[in-house]
């Protein structure tokens, strides 16, 4: 966690976990992990509000956050992949 940094959305008291930045000329908005010191040029959001962020029509939303969540199904090991019979 990042101390007492809270989500900037009105009425939300959750801790900020992501930042939202945007560039008008390229019509792009970026979601990144919250890092370092507070920056007044970015919006700090909780995970729920970051996940729900939408962009205007014609814009691109790039989610560059690194997820610490476990995968729903573990990836197979190299040996397990070798053991799969080839379908011909």
C-alpha positions in Angstrom: 0.0 0.0 0.0 1.0 3.6 -0.4 0.3 5.3 2.9 -2.7 7.4 3.1 -3.1 8.1 -0.7 -6.7 7.7 -1.5 -8.7 7.4 -4.7 -9.6 10.8 -6.2 -13.1 9.8 -7.1 -15.6 11.8 -5.0 -17.0 9.8 -2.1 -14.5 6.9 -2.4 -12.3 6.3 0.6 -10.4 3.4 -0.8 -6.7 3.4 -1.0 -5.2 4.4 -4.4 -3.6 1.5 -6.3 -3.3 2.9 -9.9 -2.7 6.1 -11.8 -4.6 7.5 -14.8 -2.8 9.7 -17.2 -3.8 10.8 -20.7 -2.5 12.6 -23.8 -5.1 14.5 -25.8 -3.1 14.7 -29.0 -2.7 10.9 -29.3 -6.2 10.3 -27.7 -4.7 7.8 -25.3 -5.2 7.1 -21.6 -2.9 5.0 -19.5 -3.5 3.1 -16.3 -0.3 2.3 -14.4 0.5 0.9 -11.0 0.8 3.5 -8.3 4.5 4.1 -7.6 6.7 6.7 -6.0 5.7 10.1 -4.7 2.3 11.7 -5.4 2.2 13.5 -8.8 -0.3 16.3 -9.3 -0.4 15.6 -13.0 -2.0 12.2 -12.6 -5.2 10.9 -11.2 -4.8 8.3 -8.4 -7.5 5.6 -8.4 -8.5 2.6 -6.4 -8.5 -0.7 -8.1 -12.3 -0.7 -8.6 -12.4 2.7 -10.2 -9.3 2.0 -12.3 -11.0 -1.2 -13.6 -14.1 0.7 -14.5 -12.4 3.5 -16.3 -13.7 4.1 -19.8 -12.4 6.5 -22.5 -14.3 8.5 -25.0 -15.1 7.0 -28.4 -12.0 7.2 -30.6 -9.6 7.0 -27.7 -7.4 4.1 -26.7 -7.2 2.8 -23.1 -3.9 1.1 -22.3 -3.8 -0.8 -19.0 -0.2 -1.2 -18.2 -0.7 -2.3 -14.6 1.1 -5.5 -13.5 -1.3 -7.9 -11.9 -0.2 -9.7 -8.7 -3.3 -11.9 -8.9 -2.7 -15.6 -9.4 -3.8 -17.0 -12.7 -7.1 -18.8 -12.6 -5.5 -22.0 -14.0 -1.8 -22.6 -13.5 0.3 -22.7 -16.7 1.5 -26.2 -17.6 5.1 -27.1 -17.0 7.5 -27.8 -19.9 7.2 -31.5 -19.2 3.4 -31.4 -19.2 3.5 -29.8 -22.6 5.9 -32.5 -23.9 3.5 -35.2 -22.5 0.6 -33.9 -24.6 0.0 -36.3 -27.5 0.1 -34.5 -30.9 -3.2 -34.4 -32.6 -2.7 -35.3 -36.3 
